[in-house]
Amino acid sequence: MLNPPKNKNFPLSLAIVFILVILIIISQDSASIIPILGFHGVITNQKYVNKTDQDRMHYSQKDLETFLEYLIVNDYWFLTSQDLYNILSSKNPKISQILKKRKPIMLSFDDGYKTVYTNLLPILKRLEKKYSKKVKVVLFINPGTLANKNSVDSPNLGCEELRKGLQQGFYDIQSHGLNHKDLTRLSDQRLIKEVLQSQNELRKCTHDLDPEKKVASHFAYPYGAYNPRVKKYVAKYYLSGYLYNNKLLNRNILKSYYEIPRLTVNQQESVKNLIGKFDTKFNQKTIKFLSIKEKLGKAKIKQ
């Protein structure tokens, strides 16, 4: 009786299956997922008219406060850009266990809108007073568009407002390019100016408050636009680079510190949907409590 021919490809197939299983396990490790949310301005009027795509990027102050309160009540850890860099570059084998306990999240605000000072900072102060916990936010700033002292009607905040938020411990100030240009379209000379001068201007604004030069150590690509050439120049002056691509950060499959993904946020997002982007097992009791509180607040206003 003839023996059936041996399948020479079987060991290879088994190895491929094993690798795929390992990759799936790694990708589903909850401790490897770190949500980074990308906001812009903070509006007070919920019936705000959407005039342009940029207007739609702004988020409701009321919804933002509910969202932040949810994160505080559920014991999230509000990362600075340096915190995240330290996590990503850590060789500590116990880092996954640490992250499971601390539930990290990063909240970033792009472009330096004045409402990040007038409408967001009061929320952060109220929540700190209520819960004795400080919510830190990362501001990706274009120093070329900062308002000067005489710019009363400017939509952007100024150096003094940046300094106040930094001094009070709420702001982590990082670079978004000098003038919010698409860096992929610039010559090398102009690209360097956008990247380097932005860092210099932000550090000049905050020099006496930032002896360790943590300000402008990290970079968010304007429009999320980047390529190998842009990455090369950003890497000369910054420790990491952030995208704006509506993706979650998975530590285990991140290819480069200069390709850190962020979730995009706009005013169409409800608080529940926003939480659902990164936490499929979110705390329904907290949401119900916050919803009841919101209804009571509306009832008081009507009275």
Backbone bond lengths (Angstrom), bond angles and torsions (degrees), N, CA, C in turn:
res aa  C-N    CA-C-N  psi(-1)  N-CA   C-N-CA  omega(-1)  CA-C   N-CA-C  phi
1 M - - - 1.459 - - 1.519 109.15 -
2 L 1.344 116.02 130.59 1.465 120.19 -177.76 1.530 110.69 -79.53
3 N 1.339 115.59 137.32 1.457 119.87 174.81 1.527 109.85 -75.32
4 P 1.375 118.36 139.18 1.463 119.54 177.95 1.515 109.87 -64.57
5 P 1.317 117.65 146.38 1.471 120.53 179.65 1.523 111.53 -62.92
6 K 1.314 115.32 139.15 1.463 120.26 -179.96 1.537 109.86 -74.91
7 N 1.334 114.26 140.52 1.474 120.27 177.73 1.526 108.27 -83.49
8 K 1.332 114.47 102.72 1.467 118.98 -177.55 1.530 112.62 -67.82
9 N 1.343 116.25 -19.80 1.464 119.55 -177.56 1.532 112.99 -86.74
10 F 1.357 116.31 -6.39 1.463 119.07 -175.87 1.531 112.87 -60.35
11 P 1.352 119.71 -49.30 1.473 119.47 178.45 1.530 112.09 -57.68
12 L 1.340 116.68 -38.44 1.465 119.89 179.25 1.526 110.81 -65.45
13 S 1.329 116.80 -43.14 1.467 121.68 178.86 1.519 110.71 -62.10
14 L 1.321 115.78 -41.69 1.465 120.61 179.35 1.525 111.00 -63.13
15 A 1.332 115.57 -40.43 1.463 120.47 179.42 1.525 111.04 -64.56
16 I 1.334 115.67 -40.79 1.467 120.33 179.75 1.527 110.52 -64.26
17 V 1.341 116.12 -43.55 1.465 120.64 178.53 1.525 110.33 -61.42
18 F 1.329 116.38 -43.43 1.467 121.10 179.63 1.528 110.97 -60.66
19 I 1.329 116.45 -44.61 1.465 121.24 179.94 1.529 110.59 -62.84
20 L 1.339 116.16 -42.19 1.469 120.36 179.67 1.522 111.48 -63.30
21 V 1.331 116.22 -40.48 1.467 119.91 178.30 1.524 110.74 -62.75
22 I 1.337 116.04 -43.87 1.465 120.58 178.95 1.527 110.67 -61.49
23 L 1.340 116.40 -43.58 1.464 120.73 -179.97 1.525 111.40 -63.20
24 I 1.323 117.13 -38.62 1.458 120.85 178.28 1.525 110.88 -65.03
25 I 1.336 115.01 -43.20 1.469 119.51 179.05 1.516 110.35 -62.04
26 I 1.327 116.08 -44.30 1.460 120.87 -179.78 1.525 110.69 -62.29
27 S 1.350 115.46 -46.11 1.459 119.70 -176.37 1.515 112.72 -66.79
28 Q 1.361 116.89 -23.46 1.453 120.18 -178.60 1.523 112.62 -96.96
29 D 1.302 118.13 2.29 1.461 122.13 178.08 1.528 108.46 -66.49
30 S 1.331 117.21 111.06 1.467 120.62 -174.80 1.523 111.99 -61.41
31 A 1.324 117.30 -28.54 1.457 120.17 -178.98 1.524 112.11 -72.78
32 S 1.325 116.92 -12.47 1.461 119.50 179.85 1.519 112.05 -91.03
33 I 1.342 117.14 -11.01 1.460 121.65 -178.32 1.523 110.36 -92.41
34 I 1.328 116.40 123.73 1.468 121.83 177.20 1.528 108.41 -127.65
35 P 1.330 117.99 108.35 1.462 119.39 179.46 1.527 111.97 -73.51
36 I 1.315 115.99 134.54 1.465 122.72 174.91 1.527 106.51 -124.29
37 L 1.317 116.70 115.53 1.452 121.22 -174.81 1.526 110.59 -100.22
38 G 1.323 115.52 137.95 1.458 121.03 -179.09 1.522 112.09 -111.12
39 F 1.334 116.34 104.24 1.458 122.79 176.54 1.537 109.55 -99.67
40 H 1.339 115.30 176.23 1.473 120.89 172.75 1.527 108.53 -129.30
41 G 1.334 118.32 -110.36 1.455 120.12 178.31 1.518 111.83 -84.41
42 V 1.354 115.48 171.49 1.471 122.41 179.95 1.520 108.30 -125.65
43 I 1.337 117.12 115.02 1.464 121.03 -174.38 1.526 110.86 -101.71
44 T 1.325 116.18 150.13 1.469 121.29 -179.51 1.519 111.92 -94.90
45 N 1.332 117.57 -27.73 1.459 121.72 -176.61 1.518 110.14 -92.88
46 Q 1.337 116.88 113.56 1.466 120.38 -178.65 1.523 112.55 -71.80
47 K 1.323 116.48 -19.21 1.462 119.90 177.69 1.526 110.52 -94.72
48 Y 1.311 113.84 25.29 1.464 121.34 -179.40 1.529 110.42 -57.32
49 V 1.311 117.15 131.28 1.456 121.81 -178.15 1.523 110.28 -79.27
50 N 1.333 116.85 127.83 1.460 121.56 178.80 1.523 109.73 -79.09
51 K 1.299 117.18 100.47 1.455 120.52 -177.60 1.527 111.93 -89.15
52 T 1.312 116.42 -42.12 1.457 121.00 -178.01 1.523 109.64 -135.40
53 D 1.336 115.42 170.43 1.466 119.76 176.75 1.523 110.60 -59.81
54 Q 1.344 116.71 -36.72 1.456 120.24 -179.41 1.525 110.59 -65.67
55 D 1.349 117.50 -38.83 1.457 120.57 178.12 1.527 111.42 -60.48
56 R 1.321 116.63 -36.38 1.464 121.03 -177.31 1.523 112.34 -68.56
57 M 1.324 116.65 -14.94 1.460 119.83 -179.61 1.532 112.21 -76.68
58 H 1.331 117.33 -19.23 1.467 120.11 -177.81 1.529 110.94 -73.88
59 Y 1.325 115.81 150.69 1.466 120.16 -174.18 1.531 110.65 -118.14
60 S 1.330 114.90 148.20 1.460 121.43 -178.31 1.530 111.77 -65.57
61 Q 1.328 115.72 133.32 1.460 121.19 179.14 1.531 111.05 -61.56
62 K 1.320 116.28 -42.46 1.464 120.45 -178.50 1.529 111.12 -64.33
63 D 1.328 116.41 -46.91 1.465 120.05 179.14 1.523 111.44 -64.96
64 L 1.320 115.60 -36.63 1.466 119.36 179.94 1.522 110.58 -65.35
65 E 1.340 116.99 -39.82 1.463 119.40 178.92 1.532 110.89 -65.23
66 T 1.336 116.58 -40.39 1.469 120.38 177.04 1.525 110.46 -62.02
67 F 1.310 115.77 -43.47 1.466 121.60 179.73 1.529 111.04 -62.30
68 L 1.322 116.53 -47.20 1.471 120.46 -179.69 1.524 111.13 -64.38
69 E 1.322 115.96 -38.51 1.466 119.21 179.62 1.527 110.19 -65.45
70 Y 1.321 116.93 -38.48 1.464 120.87 175.81 1.532 110.23 -58.69
71 L 1.319 116.40 -46.33 1.467 120.58 -178.39 1.525 111.37 -63.29
72 I 1.331 116.72 -39.50 1.465 120.32 179.58 1.528 110.52 -66.38
73 V 1.343 116.12 -49.28 1.473 121.07 -178.66 1.521 110.99 -58.86
74 N 1.345 116.48 -33.60 1.459 120.82 -179.26 1.526 113.14 -96.05
75 D 1.327 114.76 18.01 1.464 122.70 167.82 1.528 114.24 60.14
76 Y 1.323 116.93 46.36 1.451 120.20 173.62 1.525 110.30 -79.45
77 W 1.311 115.08 154.05 1.467 123.42 179.04 1.533 107.59 -103.69
78 F 1.335 116.45 116.03 1.456 121.55 -176.51 1.536 109.88 -86.19
79 L 1.306 115.62 107.12 1.460 121.49 -174.32 1.516 112.49 -80.62
80 T 1.324 115.48 144.05 1.455 121.28 163.70 1.532 106.92 -90.05
81 S 1.325 116.18 170.70 1.468 119.60 178.27 1.526 111.03 -63.88
82 Q 1.333 116.58 -33.68 1.462 119.53 178.90 1.529 111.05 -72.81
83 D 1.334 117.15 -36.36 1.468 120.91 174.73 1.527 110.07 -56.21
84 L 1.346 115.39 -48.01 1.460 119.56 -177.92 1.521 110.81 -64.49
85 Y 1.319 116.96 -42.46 1.466 120.18 179.29 1.529 110.27 -60.58
86 N 1.325 115.94 -41.83 1.469 119.68 179.30 1.523 111.29 -63.14
87 I 1.326 117.16 -38.19 1.462 121.69 177.70 1.524 110.41 -64.99
88 L 1.331 115.80 -48.50 1.465 120.49 -176.39 1.524 112.53 -65.15
89 S 1.330 116.13 -33.18 1.461 119.93 -176.90 1.533 112.88 -94.10
90 S 1.329 116.19 -1.12 1.465 120.50 -176.78 1.532 111.93 -69.08
91 K 1.321 115.16 139.90 1.478 121.55 175.13 1.527 110.91 -102.60
92 N 1.329 115.24 7.44 1.461 120.38 -178.53 1.533 109.69 -70.25
93 P 1.327 118.58 117.09 1.476 121.14 -178.35 1.524 113.03 -65.54
94 K 1.346 116.83 -16.47 1.462 120.58 -178.57 1.530 112.46 -92.20
95 I 1.338 117.40 7.04 1.458 120.66 -174.36 1.524 111.64 -60.70
96 S 1.339 118.23 -35.97 1.469 120.98 -179.70 1.521 111.22 -63.98
97 Q 1.337 116.45 -39.65 1.455 120.12 178.33 1.524 110.95 -66.52
98 I 1.310 116.02 -37.88 1.473 120.69 178.30 1.523 109.92 -63.58
99 L 1.344 117.10 -43.76 1.457 121.41 -177.28 1.521 111.85 -69.92
100 K 1.320 117.48 -31.53 1.465 120.23 177.62 1.517 110.64 -62.65
101 K 1.310 115.91 -36.29 1.462 120.53 -178.51 1.527 112.26 -79.18
102 R 1.344 117.41 -30.14 1.465 119.66 -169.87 1.529 115.20 -100.12
103 K 1.314 119.40 -14.00 1.465 123.89 178.94 1.539 113.03 47.06
104 P 1.320 117.13 73.87 1.462 120.30 -176.81 1.524 113.07 -74.25
105 I 1.327 115.59 149.62 1.462 122.81 174.20 1.532 107.62 -153.66
106 M 1.319 116.57 149.15 1.461 120.15 175.08 1.524 109.04 -122.77
107 L 1.331 115.23 134.80 1.457 121.88 177.00 1.525 108.35 -114.28
108 S 1.327 116.35 116.51 1.463 119.93 -178.18 1.528 110.36 -117.51
109 F 1.338 115.28 149.12 1.463 122.85 179.62 1.531 108.15 -130.61
110 D 1.318 115.54 121.00 1.466 121.03 -175.05 1.532 112.93 -94.03
111 D 1.331 114.91 154.67 1.467 125.18 165.01 1.527 115.99 82.01
112 G 1.334 118.43 -9.00 1.460 119.53 173.50 1.514 115.51 70.74
113 Y 1.325 116.90 42.32 1.468 119.71 176.89 1.528 110.66 -68.42
114 K 1.323 115.56 144.74 1.464 120.94 -177.74 1.529 111.33 -62.05
115 T 1.334 116.37 -28.23 1.466 120.15 -178.38 1.530 112.48 -66.24
116 V 1.327 116.72 -16.91 1.470 119.61 174.64 1.531 109.31 -68.37
117 Y 1.324 116.12 -22.09 1.466 121.81 176.47 1.534 110.68 -94.62
118 T 1.345 116.61 -48.17 1.461 119.84 -174.69 1.530 113.57 -76.79
119 N 1.328 117.87 -32.71 1.473 120.88 -174.29 1.523 114.52 -111.11
120 L 1.324 117.17 -27.17 1.477 119.65 -179.20 1.517 112.19 -89.80
121 L 1.311 117.93 -45.68 1.463 121.05 -175.74 1.535 112.52 -57.95
122 P 1.345 119.44 -41.30 1.476 118.72 176.13 1.528 113.11 -60.13
123 I 1.337 117.82 -35.61 1.467 120.77 176.59 1.520 109.96 -62.50
124 L 1.323 116.00 -47.09 1.467 120.45 -177.64 1.525 111.09 -61.20
125 K 1.326 116.27 -37.37 1.472 120.46 179.29 1.523 111.01 -70.00
126 R 1.343 116.70 -41.60 1.467 119.89 178.78 1.522 111.36 -62.15
127 L 1.330 115.85 -44.67 1.467 119.87 -178.18 1.525 111.53 -67.32
128 E 1.321 116.95 -36.09 1.469 119.12 177.36 1.527 110.17 -64.75
129 K 1.322 116.59 -41.38 1.470 120.79 179.79 1.527 110.82 -65.38
130 K 1.332 116.44 -37.41 1.463 121.51 -176.78 1.516 112.40 -75.93
131 Y 1.338 117.06 -41.16 1.469 120.60 -172.32 1.536 113.85 -113.44
132 S 1.319 117.24 -3.31 1.477 121.63 -176.74 1.521 111.11 56.32
133 K 1.321 115.99 36.34 1.458 121.89 177.26 1.527 109.65 -134.46
134 K 1.307 115.47 130.28 1.462 120.19 -177.24 1.515 110.90 -91.03
135 V 1.335 116.02 125.75 1.459 122.08 174.26 1.527 107.84 -92.24
136 K 1.322 116.48 118.03 1.463 120.76 178.49 1.520 109.66 -100.57
137 V 1.321 115.87 136.99 1.462 120.46 179.39 1.533 109.26 -123.64
138 V 1.316 115.22 148.85 1.464 121.46 179.60 1.526 108.37 -97.57
139 L 1.325 116.78 123.60 1.464 121.67 177.08 1.527 108.83 -104.29
140 F 1.322 116.49 119.24 1.459 120.81 173.76 1.532 107.19 -95.73
141 I 1.325 115.31 109.83 1.462 122.46 -166.43 1.533 112.37 -111.13
142 N 1.337 115.00 142.91 1.479 122.97 169.65 1.526 107.43 -101.91
143 P 1.326 119.75 97.54 1.467 120.31 -175.96 1.521 113.93 -62.73
144 G 1.332 117.22 -20.93 1.461 119.79 178.24 1.512 113.22 -68.33
145 T 1.328 117.10 -16.77 1.466 120.78 -179.41 1.535 112.27 -110.72
146 L 1.328 117.60 7.44 1.464 119.64 178.24 1.522 110.37 -62.15
147 A 1.324 116.02 141.12 1.470 120.41 178.47 1.526 109.68 -72.59
148 N 1.318 115.91 142.32 1.468 118.33 173.06 1.529 109.19 -89.09
149 K 1.315 117.02 176.90 1.467 121.25 -173.51 1.520 113.17 -62.14
150 N 1.320 117.52 -24.96 1.466 121.25 -177.95 1.528 112.98 -94.23
151 S 1.338 117.55 -2.33 1.469 121.08 -176.57 1.529 110.56 -87.64
152 V 1.315 116.35 75.38 1.467 121.80 -176.31 1.523 111.57 -65.10
153 D 1.320 117.15 -37.77 1.465 121.43 -174.61 1.531 113.58 -95.73
154 S 1.316 117.64 8.83 1.458 120.05 -178.79 1.528 110.92 -67.61
155 P 1.345 118.24 139.39 1.474 120.74 176.72 1.529 112.31 -76.67
156 N 1.338 116.29 -7.42 1.467 120.74 -176.76 1.522 111.39 -104.53
157 L 1.313 115.50 152.67 1.463 119.11 176.10 1.520 110.30 -79.61
158 G 1.302 116.14 167.37 1.457 121.12 -178.55 1.518 111.96 -112.40
159 C 1.310 115.51 179.85 1.461 121.22 -177.61 1.528 111.69 -59.87
160 E 1.340 117.46 -42.85 1.460 120.10 -177.69 1.524 111.73 -62.74
161 E 1.329 115.89 -37.21 1.468 119.36 179.24 1.532 111.17 -69.73
162 L 1.325 115.69 -36.56 1.460 119.36 173.97 1.531 110.61 -61.59
163 R 1.308 115.36 -44.68 1.461 121.01 -177.44 1.536 111.25 -61.73
164 K 1.335 116.57 -40.58 1.470 120.10 -178.46 1.529 110.92 -63.67
165 G 1.337 116.43 -45.21 1.464 119.85 179.49 1.519 112.29 -66.11
166 L 1.324 116.25 -34.98 1.464 121.10 178.34 1.524 110.26 -70.05
167 Q 1.305 116.14 -44.77 1.463 121.02 -177.94 1.527 111.27 -63.93
168 Q 1.324 116.70 -33.74 1.462 121.21 -179.92 1.532 112.46 -82.86
169 G 1.341 116.13 -4.43 1.459 120.25 174.05 1.516 115.92 86.10
170 F 1.338 117.56 12.85 1.468 120.44 -179.11 1.532 112.70 -96.38
171 Y 1.319 117.45 -28.36 1.457 121.22 -174.59 1.523 112.45 -102.42
172 D 1.301 115.34 136.61 1.467 123.67 166.37 1.531 104.78 -112.66
173 I 1.312 117.51 109.05 1.465 121.88 -170.11 1.521 110.86 -96.47
174 Q 1.337 115.96 118.68 1.453 121.50 -178.54 1.530 110.29 -130.77
175 S 1.311 116.65 173.49 1.466 121.58 -170.06 1.530 113.22 -93.26
176 H 1.342 113.32 145.18 1.473 121.15 176.61 1.538 109.42 -129.64
177 G 1.349 114.37 24.88 1.463 119.32 -174.52 1.513 110.25 87.90
178 L 1.312 117.13 159.54 1.468 121.41 -176.37 1.523 112.19 -67.18
179 N 1.333 116.07 -50.12 1.472 120.37 -173.44 1.526 113.76 -127.94
180 H 1.314 117.56 22.75 1.471 122.19 179.45 1.527 112.20 56.79
181 K 1.311 116.54 51.15 1.459 122.42 177.18 1.530 110.41 -95.91
182 D 1.319 115.67 150.43 1.466 120.75 171.90 1.530 107.28 -71.19
183 L 1.319 116.09 105.39 1.465 120.99 -172.21 1.522 112.50 -66.48
184 T 1.321 117.32 -24.15 1.466 119.64 -178.98 1.527 111.76 -70.10
185 R 1.324 117.72 -15.73 1.464 122.03 -176.74 1.532 113.19 -100.07
186 L 1.333 116.42 0.15 1.461 120.26 -174.90 1.522 111.86 -97.56
187 S 1.328 114.89 154.87 1.466 120.19 171.74 1.523 108.56 -68.91
188 D 1.310 117.11 164.79 1.468 120.37 179.78 1.523 111.23 -56.96
189 Q 1.317 116.72 -41.98 1.463 121.22 -177.20 1.528 111.27 -63.79
190 R 1.323 116.56 -45.72 1.467 120.27 -179.59 1.528 111.09 -70.98
191 L 1.314 116.01 -33.59 1.461 120.07 178.25 1.529 110.07 -63.69
192 I 1.301 116.57 -45.77 1.473 120.80 179.01 1.520 110.45 -60.86
193 K 1.330 116.33 -40.73 1.460 119.89 179.02 1.519 110.62 -61.47
194 E 1.328 117.30 -46.18 1.463 121.44 -179.60 1.525 111.55 -60.42
195 V 1.319 116.07 -39.67 1.461 121.25 -175.18 1.531 111.72 -80.48
196 L 1.321 116.93 -48.27 1.463 121.48 -174.49 1.525 112.79 -78.45
197 Q 1.336 116.87 -43.87 1.465 118.82 -178.33 1.530 111.18 -66.72
198 S 1.320 116.10 -32.20 1.463 119.60 175.86 1.526 110.21 -59.55
199 Q 1.307 116.14 -45.51 1.465 120.59 178.71 1.527 111.01 -62.29
200 N 1.318 116.05 -45.91 1.466 120.54 -178.57 1.526 112.00 -61.79
201 E 1.334 116.77 -43.19 1.468 120.86 -177.19 1.530 111.18 -67.34
202 L 1.319 117.27 -42.14 1.463 120.47 -179.53 1.529 110.86 -66.68
203 R 1.311 116.62 -39.32 1.469 119.42 178.79 1.524 111.99 -72.37
204 K 1.308 116.24 -28.71 1.466 120.17 175.54 1.527 109.56 -67.03
205 C 1.327 116.25 -40.80 1.461 121.67 179.71 1.525 111.61 -63.60
206 T 1.330 117.52 -35.21 1.472 121.43 -170.73 1.527 113.62 -115.55
207 H 1.336 117.28 13.81 1.479 121.18 -167.21 1.522 114.00 -52.56
208 D 1.343 118.85 -43.11 1.461 121.22 -175.43 1.529 112.40 -78.69
209 L 1.341 116.83 -13.30 1.462 121.16 179.52 1.526 112.27 -99.70
210 D 1.324 115.82 -3.51 1.468 119.99 -171.27 1.532 110.98 -136.93
211 P 1.333 117.08 65.00 1.466 119.65 -176.83 1.533 113.98 -61.95
212 E 1.328 117.63 -27.10 1.468 120.89 -179.01 1.530 112.36 -88.23
213 K 1.336 116.76 -0.55 1.476 122.95 179.01 1.533 112.41 55.96
214 K 1.331 114.47 47.46 1.465 119.64 173.89 1.522 111.12 -80.04
215 V 1.326 116.25 -25.41 1.466 120.75 176.21 1.531 108.82 -62.99
216 A 1.329 115.74 139.06 1.471 122.25 177.09 1.533 112.42 55.50
217 S 1.318 115.77 41.95 1.467 121.06 173.30 1.526 111.26 -100.77
218 H 1.337 115.32 -10.82 1.461 121.39 -178.22 1.530 108.32 -132.54
219 F 1.324 116.37 157.93 1.466 120.84 -167.43 1.528 111.53 -136.96
220 A 1.339 116.46 137.34 1.470 121.45 172.14 1.527 107.66 -113.00
221 Y 1.334 116.84 125.39 1.460 121.18 -178.12 1.530 110.21 -67.93
222 P 1.330 118.78 125.16 1.471 120.27 175.09 1.527 110.50 -56.02
223 Y 1.318 116.20 133.86 1.472 123.87 -177.18 1.534 111.87 64.16
224 G 1.308 118.02 4.91 1.460 120.98 -175.06 1.514 112.99 71.07
225 A 1.344 116.59 13.35 1.474 121.60 -174.73 1.532 110.51 -86.20
226 Y 1.330 115.62 125.33 1.459 120.07 178.78 1.521 109.20 -155.48
227 N 1.317 116.15 163.32 1.465 123.83 174.05 1.523 106.92 -154.41
228 P 1.332 119.70 177.72 1.464 120.24 -177.79 1.526 114.01 -55.50
229 R 1.323 117.14 -36.52 1.474 119.66 179.98 1.532 110.95 -67.13
230 V 1.316 117.00 -44.24 1.465 121.11 178.70 1.522 110.15 -63.07
231 K 1.325 116.53 -45.41 1.465 120.91 178.48 1.528 111.27 -58.06
232 K 1.323 116.56 -39.73 1.469 120.89 -178.43 1.526 110.69 -60.97
233 Y 1.330 117.00 -44.29 1.468 119.83 -178.47 1.520 112.12 -74.77
234 V 1.320 117.20 -38.19 1.458 119.92 177.05 1.524 110.23 -62.21
235 A 1.326 116.51 -39.14 1.468 121.29 -179.01 1.527 112.56 -65.80
236 K 1.328 117.48 -20.09 1.470 120.44 178.51 1.526 111.85 -70.74
237 Y 1.334 116.07 -28.35 1.464 119.95 -171.79 1.520 114.46 -120.50
238 Y 1.335 117.56 -13.10 1.466 120.69 -174.08 1.529 110.83 -130.17
239 L 1.335 114.92 157.24 1.460 120.90 -179.16 1.525 113.09 -84.49
240 S 1.340 116.93 -23.96 1.463 119.92 -178.61 1.522 110.53 -157.12
241 G 1.341 115.88 163.26 1.455 121.70 179.88 1.520 110.52 -134.55
242 Y 1.346 116.18 138.41 1.461 122.26 -175.29 1.523 111.61 -111.75
243 L 1.340 114.84 137.94 1.458 122.27 175.64 1.528 109.55 -93.43
244 Y 1.321 115.49 -176.58 1.469 121.50 174.08 1.522 105.60 -143.62
245 N 1.331 115.90 74.17 1.466 121.15 -166.14 1.521 115.19 -126.31
246 N 1.337 115.92 11.72 1.472 122.13 177.09 1.528 112.88 59.01
247 K 1.325 116.27 42.05 1.462 121.54 177.62 1.521 110.19 -127.80
248 L 1.319 115.21 153.45 1.465 121.62 176.23 1.522 110.20 -83.90
249 L 1.309 115.83 147.60 1.461 120.72 174.60 1.525 109.39 -82.77
250 N 1.330 115.79 124.60 1.464 122.49 171.99 1.529 106.64 -115.37
251 R 1.324 115.87 111.86 1.471 120.39 -175.96 1.524 112.50 -56.40
252 N 1.329 116.01 -35.09 1.464 119.85 -172.23 1.521 113.90 -76.45
253 I 1.314 117.39 -17.84 1.468 118.95 179.90 1.526 112.47 -119.54
254 L 1.342 116.64 7.75 1.464 119.89 177.54 1.526 109.31 -67.82
255 K 1.323 116.28 126.97 1.465 120.81 -176.92 1.524 112.85 -84.91
256 S 1.323 116.03 -32.22 1.468 118.83 -173.20 1.521 110.31 -151.89
257 Y 1.347 116.38 144.99 1.464 120.90 174.22 1.530 110.92 -63.51
258 Y 1.325 117.42 -13.78 1.466 121.96 -177.55 1.525 112.24 -102.28
259 E 1.347 115.32 18.45 1.465 121.01 176.23 1.528 109.60 -137.68
260 I 1.329 116.42 45.99 1.460 120.98 -178.55 1.527 108.96 -78.65
261 P 1.332 117.68 121.79 1.470 120.88 -176.46 1.527 112.71 -80.83
262 R 1.331 114.61 154.68 1.470 120.71 174.69 1.527 110.49 -134.64
263 L 1.325 115.81 147.53 1.451 121.75 173.91 1.528 109.28 -82.26
264 T 1.308 117.33 133.64 1.461 121.02 179.13 1.526 109.86 -84.58
265 V 1.329 116.08 141.47 1.470 121.55 -178.83 1.522 109.08 -127.59
266 N 1.339 116.35 134.72 1.468 119.86 173.19 1.519 109.42 -136.71
267 Q 1.327 116.86 175.47 1.466 119.83 -171.18 1.521 113.57 -72.94
268 Q 1.333 117.87 -8.22 1.464 120.32 176.54 1.535 111.98 -77.71
269 E 1.330 117.10 -13.78 1.459 121.46 -177.30 1.530 110.85 -77.75
270 S 1.327 117.17 121.62 1.464 119.63 171.47 1.527 108.34 -74.31
271 V 1.316 115.56 164.31 1.462 119.24 179.10 1.530 110.37 -61.05
272 K 1.328 116.86 -42.34 1.467 120.39 179.63 1.521 111.57 -62.01
273 N 1.313 116.17 -44.61 1.469 119.45 179.29 1.516 111.66 -64.30
274 L 1.316 115.33 -36.49 1.463 119.96 180.00 1.520 110.36 -64.65
275 I 1.326 115.70 -44.85 1.464 119.81 177.94 1.529 110.56 -65.13
276 G 1.331 115.37 -39.64 1.457 120.30 -178.74 1.517 113.97 -64.45
277 K 1.322 117.55 -17.02 1.460 120.69 178.19 1.521 112.02 -65.44
278 F 1.328 116.16 -30.39 1.467 118.27 -175.42 1.521 113.49 -128.45
279 D 1.335 117.66 -8.37 1.457 119.62 -177.00 1.527 108.84 -138.92
280 T 1.328 116.37 94.53 1.463 120.76 -177.82 1.527 111.94 -75.90
281 K 1.326 117.39 -11.23 1.464 121.52 178.55 1.523 110.62 -114.29
282 F 1.333 115.22 40.77 1.464 117.55 -174.53 1.536 111.00 -68.02
283 N 1.312 114.14 160.22 1.455 122.91 -172.37 1.530 110.95 -77.71
284 Q 1.336 116.01 102.60 1.460 121.20 -178.46 1.533 112.02 -63.43
285 K 1.335 116.27 -34.00 1.465 119.79 -179.21 1.524 110.92 -62.40
286 T 1.319 116.14 -41.72 1.458 119.54 179.80 1.517 111.04 -64.88
287 I 1.325 116.54 -44.18 1.460 120.97 179.50 1.530 110.05 -60.62
288 K 1.351 116.47 -42.58 1.464 120.61 179.62 1.524 110.25 -63.19
289 F 1.326 116.05 -42.35 1.464 121.06 179.06 1.523 110.96 -61.88
290 L 1.334 116.19 -45.34 1.456 120.10 -179.07 1.522 111.22 -67.73
291 S 1.331 117.15 -33.11 1.464 121.29 178.37 1.524 110.43 -67.43
292 I 1.331 116.46 -41.60 1.471 121.00 177.67 1.519 110.03 -63.48
293 K 1.320 115.66 -42.37 1.458 120.67 179.54 1.524 110.70 -61.78
294 E 1.337 115.33 -39.11 1.457 120.98 179.22 1.531 110.83 -64.12
295 K 1.353 116.61 -42.60 1.460 120.63 179.80 1.525 110.89 -65.08
296 L 1.335 116.87 -40.06 1.465 120.64 177.72 1.516 111.07 -62.69
297 G 1.349 114.21 -38.13 1.470 118.86 178.21 1.520 111.44 -63.71
298 K 1.326 117.08 -41.15 1.464 121.33 178.81 1.527 110.71 -65.56
299 A 1.347 116.87 -38.96 1.466 121.38 179.49 1.521 110.64 -62.67
300 K 1.323 117.27 -40.68 1.469 121.34 179.43 1.519 110.73 -65.10
301 I 1.340 116.56 -37.35 1.452 120.61 179.72 1.522 110.66 -64.78
302 K 1.358 117.19 -40.33 1.468 121.77 -179.38 1.522 111.28 -65.66
303 Q 1.351 115.98 -35.03 1.457 120.22 179.19 1.527 111.01 -68.73
